[in-house]
Amino acid sequence: MKTSQKGIDLIKEFESLHDGDLKKPGLQPKMDPVGIWTEGYGRAMRDDKGNFLKGVGNKAAAEKRATIFTETEAEEALRQDLQVYENIVAKKIKVSVNQNQFDALVSHTYNTGGSDGLFSLVNKKAGETEIRNWFTNKYITAGGKTLNGLIRRRKSEADLFFAK
């Protein structure tokens, strides 16, 4: 399966188009709530060793490594990146899911890297209450703080997962 436009729109809504410096032309890298430099629609930036670029001290490095400067480039990068997360979901989910469920799982995996706990609930065909509670109570913190944006995102993912 491939992520539908509905799934892409959900991811874009919560990732938002990152622009860390509105005074400079084009899109600029931006730090996420835990200090990781990102560009486009939440693409994490890495150093030469593959480690996340973190902290204000790496602003110049993030700007130097940036590859996404326009909304079109951000959209292309998101579609490329989604292939990785679509593959993770496809490998982890052993039961049939509909398009909305797939999209919700890809959105969650794009944001968190994936969760064996969630995949297990889906694979054992847990009930709506159990899956919805999992969605809305897990992965809602960053840097030890509960974030309203993550609470809203998890609710939206759960709502999409159970949409008819």
Secondary structure, DSSP 8 states (H G I E B T S, - for coil): ----HHHHHHHHHHH----S-TTSSS---EE-TTSBEEETTTEE-B-TTS-B-BSGGGHHHHHHH----SHHHHHHHHHHHHHHHHHHHHHH--S---HHHHHHHHHHHHHHS--HHHHHHHHTT--HHHHHHHHHHSS-EETTEE-HHHHHHHHHHHHHHT--
